[in-house]
Amino acid sequence: YNHGEELDKETYSEFIETINVETDRLKKLVNDILDFSRLEEGYRLEKEWQDITPVINLTVQSVKVLAQQKNLNLTTAIESSLPKVYINADSIERVLRNLLGNAIKYTPDNGRIKVRAEMSQEGDAVEVTVQDTGIGIPEEHLPHIFDRFYRVENKVHTVKGTGLGLHLVKVTVEEHHAGQVFVKSDPGVGSTFGFRIPLMVKD
């Protein structure tokens, strides 16, 4: 039944916005499941030695509108002359987009998000981090945050989605790029999610 003619303009606009949001959520759900199936089944990602800096800049640029909608200060600090890493650029972009999407989602208006890329302390990997001033994650959740289907639910917030996003980050980095993921967080202060891509790899 078509209710379009009975709705005032404001209500109609709200319906359209809800449809758009749910469409985007459904699209992400489908993409997560497709990526999950592909990566878990041992699909071999095509990789090449390349500079990670353009990948980071492109991904940050693609989410700037979302950050601006919440008046978030989104900045980058990329070490100059980073060595090339052996990566699949599209999959690393998805990893970063996931981490940035979470940071934007859980950082209150007027907060800050900083993306860093630098050599690891040991000098054997390129390390990329996304640091936010968001609501943070309770300590008891941190050991499980990258687990498949794990979702943080408490009085502060409920994570909507498949529970696959961060697991896909882990699979992409650790199983397909021989790297490592990590997280540090303080409730009410913020979180730092990151990953390391080794300079020496066996494909």
PASEBA-1860 file (N, C-alpha, C; in nm, 3 decimals):
! residues 203
1> YNHGEELD> 0.085/-0.119/0.000/0.000/0.000/0.000/0.089/0.124/0.000 ~ 0.061/0.219/-0.083/0.142/0.339/-0.098/0.090/0.450/-0.006 ~ 0.174/0.487/0.096/0.135/0.592/0.189/0.194/0.727/0.149 ~ 0.264/0.732/0.037/0.337/0.852/-0.001/0.253/0.978/-0.001 ~ 0.130/0.970/-0.050/0.046/1.089/-0.062/-0.004/1.138/0.074 ~ 0.000/1.052/0.175/-0.053/1.088/0.306/0.053/1.149/0.398 ~ 0.181/1.145/0.355/0.290/1.189/0.442/0.329/1.333/0.414 ~ 0.358/1.405/0.523/0.408/1.541/0.502/0.555/1.532/0.459
9> KETYSEFI> 0.608/1.643/0.412/0.741/1.644/0.352/0.850/1.599/0.450 ~ 0.840/1.644/0.576/0.941/1.610/0.675/0.942/1.460/0.705 ~ 0.822/1.402/0.722/0.812/1.259/0.750/0.862/1.178/0.630 ~ 0.826/1.223/0.511/0.869/1.155/0.389/1.023/1.156/0.380 ~ 1.085/1.272/0.414/1.230/1.282/0.411/1.294/1.188/0.512 ~ 1.230/1.176/0.629/1.283/1.084/0.731/1.277/0.940/0.683 ~ 1.168/0.905/0.616/1.156/0.770/0.560/1.267/0.743/0.459 ~ 1.291/0.839/0.372/1.394/0.823/0.268/1.531/0.807/0.333
17> ETINVETD> 1.558/0.889/0.436/1.686/0.881/0.505/1.703/0.745/0.572 ~ 1.594/0.695/0.633/1.599/0.563/0.697/1.627/0.455/0.594 ~ 1.562/0.464/0.479/1.584/0.366/0.371/1.730/0.370/0.327 ~ 1.784/0.491/0.311/1.924/0.504/0.268/2.020/0.443/0.370 ~ 1.995/0.471/0.498/2.081/0.417/0.604/2.075/0.265/0.606 ~ 1.953/0.210/0.597/1.937/0.065/0.602/1.995/-0.001/0.477 ~ 1.986/0.069/0.363/2.046/0.016/0.239/2.197/0.008/0.253 ~ 2.257/0.114/0.308/2.402/0.113/0.330/2.442/0.003/0.427
25> RLKKLVND> 2.361/-0.016/0.532/2.391/-0.118/0.632/2.383/-0.258/0.569 ~ 2.282/-0.279/0.485/2.265/-0.407/0.418/2.380/-0.433/0.321 ~ 2.420/-0.328/0.250/2.532/-0.340/0.156/2.660/-0.380/0.231 ~ 2.683/-0.317/0.347/2.801/-0.350/0.426/2.793/-0.493/0.479 ~ 2.673/-0.534/0.519/2.652/-0.670/0.568/2.687/-0.772/0.460 ~ 2.637/-0.750/0.339/2.664/-0.841/0.227/2.813/-0.843/0.195 ~ 2.875/-0.723/0.189/3.018/-0.716/0.158/3.102/-0.784/0.264 ~ 3.064/-0.767/0.392/3.136/-0.833/0.501/3.131/-0.985/0.485
33> ILDFSRLE> 3.011/-1.035/0.455/2.994/-1.180/0.442/3.071/-1.233/0.320 ~ 3.067/-1.158/0.211/3.141/-1.200/0.091/3.291/-1.200/0.117 ~ 3.341/-1.091/0.179/3.483/-1.083/0.212/3.522/-1.195/0.308 ~ 3.436/-1.219/0.407/3.462/-1.323/0.506/3.477/-1.459/0.437 ~ 3.381/-1.492/0.349/3.386/-1.621/0.280/3.512/-1.634/0.196 ~ 3.544/-1.527/0.124/3.659/-1.530/0.034/3.790/-1.546/0.111 ~ 3.806/-1.466/0.216/3.931/-1.469/0.291/3.946/-1.595/0.375 ~ 3.834/-1.642/0.431/3.841/-1.762/0.516/3.865/-1.888/0.433
41> EGYRLEKE> 3.829/-1.887/0.307/3.844/-2.006/0.223/3.981/-2.014/0.159 ~ 4.073/-1.930/0.205/4.210/-1.939/0.156/4.232/-1.871/0.023 ~ 4.143/-1.778/-0.014/4.162/-1.702/-0.139/4.296/-1.630/-0.133 ~ 4.372/-1.639/-0.238/4.507/-1.580/-0.242/4.499/-1.437/-0.296 ~ 4.530/-1.341/-0.211/4.528/-1.201/-0.253/4.649/-1.171/-0.341 ~ 4.625/-1.099/-0.450/4.736/-1.053/-0.534/4.804/-0.936/-0.463 ~ 4.934/-0.950/-0.439/5.007/-0.847/-0.367/5.128/-0.799/-0.448 ~ 5.172/-0.678/-0.416/5.293/-0.626/-0.478/5.361/-0.528/-0.382
49> WQDITPVI> 5.489/-0.506/-0.403/5.562/-0.410/-0.321/5.520/-0.269/-0.360 ~ 5.469/-0.194/-0.264/5.426/-0.058/-0.294/5.426/0.031/-0.172 ~ 5.417/0.159/-0.199/5.413/0.260/-0.094/5.275/0.262/-0.031 ~ 5.267/0.252/0.101/5.137/0.248/0.169/5.080/0.388/0.189 ~ 5.163/0.492/0.174/5.117/0.629/0.199/4.998/0.670/0.112 ~ 5.000/0.647/-0.021/4.883/0.684/-0.103/4.756/0.608/-0.062 ~ 4.771/0.484/-0.018/4.656/0.404/0.026/4.592/0.470/0.148 ~ 4.677/0.513/0.241/4.626/0.579/0.362/4.558/0.710/0.327
57> NLTVQSVK> 4.624/0.792/0.246/4.567/0.923/0.210/4.434/0.910/0.137 ~ 4.425/0.813/0.046/4.301/0.790/-0.029/4.188/0.749/0.065 ~ 4.217/0.660/0.160/4.114/0.612/0.251/4.068/0.723/0.345 ~ 4.163/0.800/0.397/4.128/0.912/0.485/4.040/1.012/0.410 ~ 4.077/1.041/0.287/3.998/1.136/0.207/3.855/1.085/0.185 ~ 3.840/0.954/0.171/3.709/0.897/0.140/3.613/0.903/0.259 ~ 3.667/0.919/0.381/3.578/0.923/0.499/3.569/1.063/0.559 ~ 3.631/1.161/0.495/3.634/1.297/0.552/3.495/1.357/0.567
65> VLAQQKNL> 3.407/1.328/0.472/3.271/1.383/0.480/3.200/1.330/0.604 ~ 3.217/1.200/0.631/3.156/1.141/0.751/3.210/1.207/0.877 ~ 3.341/1.233/0.879/3.401/1.298/0.996/3.350/1.441/1.012 ~ 3.336/1.511/0.900/3.291/1.650/0.904/3.148/1.661/0.955 ~ 3.067/1.559/0.927/2.928/1.560/0.973/2.921/1.563/1.126 ~ 3.024/1.511/1.193/3.029/1.512/1.339/3.130/1.615/1.391 ~ 3.180/1.697/1.298/3.278/1.800/1.333/3.401/1.740/1.401 ~ 3.446/1.625/1.349/3.564/1.559/1.403/3.689/1.611/1.335
73> NLTTAIES> 3.794/1.627/1.412/3.923/1.670/1.358/4.000/1.546/1.315 ~ 4.003/1.520/1.184/4.068/1.400/1.129/4.200/1.440/1.065 ~ 4.310/1.391/1.123/4.442/1.429/1.073/4.528/1.305/1.048 ~ 4.636/1.326/0.974/4.731/1.217/0.947/4.872/1.261/0.988 ~ 4.951/1.165/1.027/5.093/1.187/1.057/5.168/1.069/0.998 ~ 5.217/1.087/0.876/5.281/0.979/0.803/5.431/1.007/0.791 ~ 5.509/0.914/0.844/5.654/0.927/0.839/5.701/0.933/0.694 ~ 5.790/1.023/0.665/5.839/1.036/0.527/5.933/0.920/0.493
81> SLPKVYIN> 5.937/0.888/0.366/6.029/0.785/0.313/6.010/0.649/0.378 ~ 5.886/0.611/0.404/5.861/0.475/0.454/5.899/0.373/0.346 ~ 5.956/0.260/0.385/5.988/0.158/0.285/5.861/0.096/0.227 ~ 5.872/0.041/0.108/5.758/-0.025/0.047/5.725/-0.154/0.122 ~ 5.597/-0.189/0.118/5.552/-0.312/0.183/5.480/-0.398/0.080 ~ 5.475/-0.528/0.109/5.416/-0.625/0.016/5.268/-0.640/0.050 ~ 5.181/-0.569/-0.023/5.039/-0.563/0.016/4.946/-0.574/-0.105 ~ 4.823/-0.608/-0.074/4.712/-0.590/-0.167/4.646/-0.458/-0.127
89> ADSIERVL> 4.659/-0.356/-0.211/4.616/-0.221/-0.173/4.467/-0.215/-0.142 ~ 4.384/-0.285/-0.219/4.239/-0.280/-0.197/4.203/-0.336/-0.060 ~ 4.265/-0.445/-0.021/4.230/-0.507/0.107/4.282/-0.424/0.225 ~ 4.399/-0.363/0.210/4.450/-0.276/0.317/4.364/-0.150/0.327 ~ 4.315/-0.103/0.214/4.221/0.011/0.217/4.094/-0.026/0.294 ~ 4.043/-0.149/0.275/3.924/-0.193/0.347/3.952/-0.205/0.497 ~ 4.071/-0.252/0.531/4.111/-0.259/0.671/4.107/-0.120/0.735 ~ 4.169/-0.025/0.668/4.173/0.113/0.719/4.034/0.175/0.725
97> RNLLGNAI> 3.954/0.149/0.622/3.819/0.205/0.618/3.735/0.150/0.735 ~ 3.756/0.024/0.767/3.686/-0.036/0.880/3.726/0.031/1.011 ~ 3.858/0.047/1.031/3.907/0.108/1.155/3.864/0.254/1.165 ~ 3.869/0.326/1.054/3.827/0.466/1.054/3.676/0.478/1.075 ~ 3.600/0.388/1.012/3.455/0.390/1.028/3.414/0.370/1.174 ~ 3.481/0.278/1.242/3.453/0.256/1.384/3.492/0.378/1.466 ~ 3.607/0.436/1.435/3.654/0.553/1.510/3.555/0.669/1.496 ~ 3.506/0.690/1.375/3.410/0.798/1.351/3.278/0.769/1.424
105> KYTPDNGR> 3.236/0.644/1.417/3.108/0.605/1.475/3.105/0.622/1.626 ~ 3.218/0.592/1.692/3.219/0.590/1.838/3.294/0.707/1.901 ~ 3.325/0.809/1.820/3.384/0.931/1.875/3.277/1.039/1.879 ~ 3.250/1.096/1.995/3.148/1.201/2.005/3.182/1.322/1.920 ~ 3.082/1.402/1.888/3.101/1.524/1.810/3.216/1.608/1.867 ~ 3.290/1.672/1.776/3.402/1.761/1.811/3.524/1.687/1.865 ~ 3.526/1.557/1.847/3.641/1.479/1.892/3.754/1.480/1.790 ~ 3.856/1.398/1.815/3.974/1.395/1.728/4.008/1.251/1.688
113> IKVRAEMS> 4.050/1.237/1.564/4.098/1.108/1.514/4.230/1.134/1.442 ~ 4.331/1.058/1.477/4.461/1.074/1.412/4.506/0.941/1.353 ~ 4.545/0.944/1.227/4.599/0.826/1.159/4.751/0.843/1.149 ~ 4.823/0.747/1.202/4.969/0.752/1.198/5.023/0.635/1.115 ~ 5.134/0.659/1.049/5.207/0.553/0.980/5.355/0.578/1.003 ~ 5.423/0.478/1.057/5.564/0.496/1.093/5.632/0.360/1.099 ~ 5.763/0.362/1.107/5.835/0.237/1.128/5.806/0.186/1.268 ~ 5.795/0.056/1.283/5.775/-0.003/1.415/5.900/0.021/1.501
121> QEGDAVEV> 5.884/0.011/1.631/5.994/0.035/1.722/6.112/-0.058/1.694 ~ 6.080/-0.180/1.652/6.186/-0.279/1.622/6.249/-0.255/1.485 ~ 6.185/-0.173/1.402/6.240/-0.142/1.271/6.218/-0.249/1.166 ~ 6.129/-0.346/1.195/6.110/-0.457/1.102/5.972/-0.456/1.035 ~ 5.895/-0.349/1.056/5.759/-0.341/1.001/5.715/-0.196/0.989 ~ 5.617/-0.175/0.901/5.548/-0.046/0.896/5.424/-0.058/0.983 ~ 5.407/0.038/1.073/5.297/0.034/1.169/5.198/0.146/1.140 ~ 5.070/0.108/1.127/4.963/0.205/1.101/4.865/0.201/1.217
129> TVQDTGIG> 4.832/0.319/1.273/4.738/0.324/1.384/4.629/0.427/1.357 ~ 4.511/0.400/1.414/4.399/0.494/1.412/4.365/0.523/1.558 ~ 4.393/0.645/1.601/4.373/0.684/1.740/4.254/0.779/1.749 ~ 4.161/0.752/1.841/4.044/0.838/1.854/4.025/0.884/1.998 ~ 3.934/0.980/2.015/3.896/1.027/2.148/3.753/0.981/2.176 ~ 3.725/0.858/2.138/3.590/0.803/2.148/3.557/0.750/2.286 ~ 3.449/0.671/2.290/3.396/0.624/2.418/3.480/0.512/2.479 ~ 3.569/0.452/2.399/3.657/0.350/2.452/3.589/0.214/2.469
137> IPEEHLPH> 3.671/0.116/2.503/3.624/-0.023/2.515/3.669/-0.076/2.651 ~ 3.578/-0.133/2.729/3.616/-0.191/2.859/3.725/-0.297/2.843 ~ 3.815/-0.303/2.940/3.933/-0.389/2.933/3.899/-0.535/2.910 ~ 3.788/-0.581/2.969/3.755/-0.723/2.957/3.720/-0.764/2.813 ~ 3.685/-0.667/2.730/3.650/-0.699/2.591/3.772/-0.704/2.498 ~ 3.881/-0.639/2.538/3.994/-0.621/2.446/4.054/-0.753/2.395 ~ 4.068/-0.859/2.480/4.126/-0.982/2.427/4.041/-1.049/2.318 ~ 3.913/-1.011/2.310/3.822/-1.079/2.217/3.775/-0.990/2.101
145> IFDRFYRV> 3.822/-0.866/2.098/3.764/-0.766/2.009/3.778/-0.803/1.861 ~ 3.882/-0.883/1.827/3.903/-0.924/1.688/3.842/-1.061/1.657 ~ 3.775/-1.122/1.756/3.718/-1.255/1.735/3.599/-1.249/1.639 ~ 3.577/-1.358/1.570/3.464/-1.368/1.478/3.331/-1.356/1.554 ~ 3.244/-1.270/1.506/3.109/-1.247/1.559/3.106/-1.183/1.698 ~ 3.224/-1.141/1.749/3.225/-1.080/1.882/3.171/-0.938/1.875 ~ 3.079/-0.904/1.964/3.019/-0.771/1.965/3.020/-0.717/2.107 ~ 3.064/-0.593/2.121/3.065/-0.529/2.252/2.927/-0.470/2.277
153> ENKVHTVK> 2.865/-0.512/2.385/2.734/-0.459/2.420/2.735/-0.423/2.568 ~ 2.706/-0.297/2.596/2.697/-0.254/2.736/2.599/-0.137/2.745 ~ 2.597/-0.072/2.860/2.502/0.036/2.879/2.536/0.158/2.796 ~ 2.661/0.169/2.755/2.703/0.287/2.680/2.661/0.278/2.533 ~ 2.680/0.161/2.475/2.646/0.148/2.334/2.630/0.001/2.297 ~ 2.566/-0.019/2.184/2.555/-0.152/2.126/2.610/-0.144/1.985 ~ 2.704/-0.232/1.954/2.761/-0.233/1.820/2.664/-0.302/1.726 ~ 2.622/-0.230/1.622/2.536/-0.291/1.521/2.622/-0.345/1.408
161> GTGLGLHL> 2.580/-0.456/1.353/2.654/-0.511/1.241/2.667/-0.662/1.252 ~ 2.759/-0.715/1.173/2.773/-0.860/1.165/2.863/-0.915/1.273 ~ 2.945/-0.830/1.336/3.048/-0.881/1.425/3.164/-0.939/1.346 ~ 3.168/-0.907/1.217/3.274/-0.959/1.129/3.380/-0.856/1.095 ~ 3.347/-0.727/1.111/3.437/-0.621/1.065/3.579/-0.632/1.117 ~ 3.595/-0.635/1.249/3.729/-0.643/1.306/3.792/-0.780/1.285 ~ 3.709/-0.883/1.276/3.765/-1.015/1.245/3.823/-1.016/1.104 ~ 3.756/-0.950/1.011/3.809/-0.940/0.875/3.939/-0.862/0.872
169> VKVTVEEH> 3.948/-0.759/0.957/4.073/-0.684/0.970/4.185/-0.779/1.012 ~ 4.157/-0.860/1.112/4.258/-0.954/1.164/4.299/-1.057/1.058 ~ 4.200/-1.115/0.991/4.229/-1.217/0.889/4.312/-1.156/0.775 ~ 4.271/-1.037/0.730/4.341/-0.971/0.620/4.486/-0.943/0.657 ~ 4.508/-0.888/0.774/4.643/-0.848/0.815/4.728/-0.969/0.853 ~ 4.674/-1.057/0.935/4.757/-1.163/0.992/4.770/-1.285/0.901 ~ 4.661/-1.325/0.835/4.668/-1.445/0.753/4.709/-1.416/0.608 ~ 4.679/-1.295/0.560/4.708/-1.265/0.420/4.824/-1.168/0.400
177> HAGQVFVK> 4.870/-1.104/0.509/4.984/-1.013/0.498/5.092/-1.043/0.601 ~ 5.080/-1.156/0.671/5.180/-1.200/0.769/5.209/-1.092/0.873 ~ 5.108/-1.009/0.902/5.126/-0.898/0.995/5.066/-0.925/1.131 ~ 5.035/-0.815/1.201/4.982/-0.827/1.337/4.887/-0.711/1.364 ~ 4.775/-0.741/1.430/4.681/-0.636/1.470/4.692/-0.615/1.621 ~ 4.653/-0.496/1.668/4.659/-0.469/1.812/4.560/-0.358/1.846 ~ 4.528/-0.349/1.975/4.434/-0.246/2.021/4.471/-0.204/2.162 ~ 4.456/-0.075/2.189/4.470/-0.020/2.324/4.350/0.071/2.345
185> SDPGVGST> 4.291/0.067/2.464/4.172/0.149/2.485/4.149/0.180/2.632 ~ 4.097/0.299/2.656/4.055/0.341/2.790/3.912/0.393/2.780 ~ 3.818/0.331/2.851/3.679/0.380/2.846/3.671/0.528/2.882 ~ 3.600/0.603/2.799/3.582/0.745/2.822/3.697/0.831/2.775 ~ 3.807/0.769/2.733/3.925/0.843/2.688/3.948/0.825/2.538 ~ 3.942/0.700/2.492/3.961/0.674/2.350/4.026/0.540/2.324 ~ 4.041/0.509/2.196/4.098/0.381/2.154/4.204/0.404/2.047 ~ 4.296/0.311/2.040/4.393/0.308/1.930/4.393/0.167/1.872
193> FGFRIPLM> 4.351/0.157/1.748/4.357/0.032/1.673/4.471/0.042/1.574 ~ 4.543/-0.067/1.555/4.653/-0.060/1.461/4.691/-0.195/1.403 ~ 4.782/-0.188/1.305/4.835/-0.311/1.246/4.977/-0.286/1.197 ~ 5.052/-0.395/1.192/5.190/-0.390/1.143/5.202/-0.480/1.020 ~ 5.268/-0.428/0.918/5.299/-0.506/0.798/5.450/-0.527/0.794 ~ 5.496/-0.651/0.800/5.641/-0.676/0.805/5.712/-0.638/0.675 ~ 5.838/-0.601/0.689/5.918/-0.565/0.571/5.971/-0.690/0.501 ~ 5.992/-0.796/0.577/6.040/-0.922/0.520/5.925/-1.020/0.523
201> VKD> 5.883/-1.068/0.407/5.768/-1.158/0.401/5.799/-1.281/0.315 ~ 5.727/-1.388/0.347/5.729/-1.508/0.263/5.591/-1.526/0.206 ~ 5.577/-1.515/0.077/5.444/-1.524/0.015/5.410/-1.669/-0.017
END
